Amino acid sequence: FEMSTRGTSTAMGLMTALLMAGGLRAEVQDYEVGANSEVRFAGSSTVHDFVGVTSTVQGEVRFDPEDPLSASGEIRIGADDLRTGNAKRDRGMRNEALRTQEYPWITLEMRRFVPDVSASTSTLMVGNIHGSLQLRGVEKMILVPASVDLSRNASLKVAGSVEIDMTDYGIRPPSSKILFVRVKVHPRVTVSFDLDLDVQIDHQTHQARLDRIEALKARLTANGS
């Protein structure tokens, strides 16, 4: 059986509509931070280096690959769940440095993403997050070098790293004495993150989209018979 030119045109039009209804094109999307996300910080002292980590990360991001300047969102990091592997140091960090009972969340607010066109590819957008960091009740504007992996179908992978000075946020670098040696933490720490951003699903909208896809499939089958 050979389809007519008109039938072929109709089928191609329906196929295009089917792909668009399925969401297989770049468009603005609302994402939420997934369970596999992680935030780390690396610091040093007069004696040794240390690393802290937490997977207690929440937040929402709106992002359009065709208009990254319009990106916005909020990433919240559970300050009380940061761990360095040293219980004494962790207690001091929570109770004195971060005062987590008063300020349980460290918040990165994204106001736009400015891509570096020369460093980006079709599947990896490299650039800077422009926004603010709220830490222990102090908010400062911040520029975070980051990358956005666009190769996934229904999610984004966002990675970034930035150095901050804890004294900018009213935090006095901790110090302690071990035997006759005074150990002092350096004020500058590097904060890095790997975020899995999953598309937020409105179940009612999602079901309506599935219904449209099924209807288009039925029409496409009818035109091909």
N, C-alpha and C positions, 0 to 999 in steps of 0.2 A: 504494500500500500504506500502511495506517494502523497504527502500532504501538499495542498495547494499553496501558492505564495502567500495568499491571504491567511491561510491557516497557520503557516509557519510564522508569519509576522505576529499573529495573535498569540501563538504559543510563546514566542520570545518575549512579548510584552508581559505575559502572565508570569514567566519565569523571573523576569526582572523585578516585578512587583513582589513575587514570592521571596526573593533574596532580601529586598528592602524590608518586607514585613518581618523577616526573621532577624533583622537587626545586623546583617552582615555588611556594615559600612561604618566609616568613622563618624561619630556623632558625640555630642555632649552626654556624659554618663555620670551618675552618682555612684560612688564607691564607698565601701566601708572597710576598715582595717580588718584583715583576716587573722586567724588564730596562729599562723606560722610567722608572724611578724616579731621582730626583736630590735631592741635598742641597747647600745653598749656605750660605755665611756672608758677612756684610757687616761690614767694619770700617773704622776711620778712623785717621788719624794727624795730627800737627801740620801736615802738608803736603798730604796727599791722602787720598781714600777708596779702598777696594779691595774686591774681591769674589772669593771662592774657591768652587770648585764641584767636585763629584765625582758620578759615576754608579755608583761601586763601592759598592753598597748591598745588603745581604743581610738576611734575617730572616724570622720567622714571626709571625703574629698570629691569635689566636682571637677571633671577634667574633660577637655575636648582636644584630641590630638591636632585638629585643624586650627585651633585657636588657644594655644597654651597660655597666652597672656591672660585669659579669662579664668584660669584655674583658681580655685579657692578651697579652703577646707581647714580642718582642725585636727591635730594629732595630740592625744593625751597619753602621757607616760606615768604609770603608777610609781611614784617616788618611793613609797614604802616597800616596794618589792625589789628594789635594786639590791643586788648581792655581789660582793667581791671575793667571797670565799674565806673571809676572815670575820668571825662573829663580832669580835670587839670593835673592829673598824666599822663594820656595818651598823652597829648600835650608835656609835658616835656620828656616823653620817646621817642616820635617820633622825636622831634626837637633837643634835647640835647644828650640823651643817645645813641639812635640808628642812629640819623641823616639820616632818611629814604629818604630824597630827594637825598642824595648822594649815599646811599646804600639801595636801595629798597628791596633787597632780602637777606635773611639769607639762606645759602646753606650748606646742608649736602651731602658730596660726599662719596658714598659707594665704597670701594675697594675690600672688601671680607666679607663673613660671616663665622665665625668660630663656628660650633655647639658644644654644650656640650652634648656628647652622653649620659651620665648618666642621664641628666635631660630631654631629649627629648623623644617623643613617635612617633608612626607612623603618627600621624596627627598634632603634635605640635613640631616644631623644636625650641629649646631654645639655645641661644648662644650669641655671641658678633659681632656687626657690627664694622669693622675696616675701618677707613676712616679719613676724615677731616671736620672740621666745619669752614665755612667762615662767619664772623660776623663783620660788620662795617669795611670792608677792611682788616681784619686780618684773616689769615688762620692758624689753629692749628690742629695737629693730635688728633684724638679722638677715644675712645673705648666706644661703646654704648651697654649696655645689652639690648637684644631684643628677641622677639619671633615671629615665623612665623607660622600662622595657615594654614595648608595644607588641611583642610577638605573640602574646597570649590572646585567646579568643574572648574570654569573659572576665579577665582580670589584668591588673597592671602590677609590675614589680618596680618599686621605687627604692633606690639606694642613695644614701648621701652621707656626708661627713663634714663636720665643722669644728673649729677650735674656739672655745670660749674661755673667758677669764672669770673665775667664780667671784672675784671681788667686785665685778660689775653688777652682781646681783646681791650684794650685801653679805656674801659668805666669806668669813675669815678662814683661810687655809688651816686645817687642823694641824696640830703639832703634839708631840708626846716625847717622853724621855724613856729610853731603853738603856738601863744601867747608867753609864755616864755619857751617853750619846743622845743629843737632841735630834729627833726626827721631825722634819717639817715637810708638809705636802706642798708642792709647787701649785701656784694658783691657776695655771692654764691646763685645761683638760680637753681632750678630743672626744666629741660626741658623734657616733655614727649609727646608722639605722638601715635595716632591710625590712621593707613593708610589703606585704601582700595585700593588694587592694582588690576586693571582690565586688562585682556589680551588685548594687542593692536591688532586690527583687520586690516589686509590688505585685503580689500574687494575682490580684484582680486584673491588672494591666497585662500581666504575663499570660493569663488564661485567655484574655481577649485576643492577644497576639497569636496564640496557638490556634484559636478558632479561625482567625483570618487565614492563617497558613493552610489549614485543612481545607477551607473553602476554595482557596486558590489552587490547591493540588487537585481537587475534584474537577474544577473548571479546566485545568490543564489536561487532565486525563480525558475529559469529554472532548476537547478539541483535537486530541491526538487519535481518537477512535473513529 
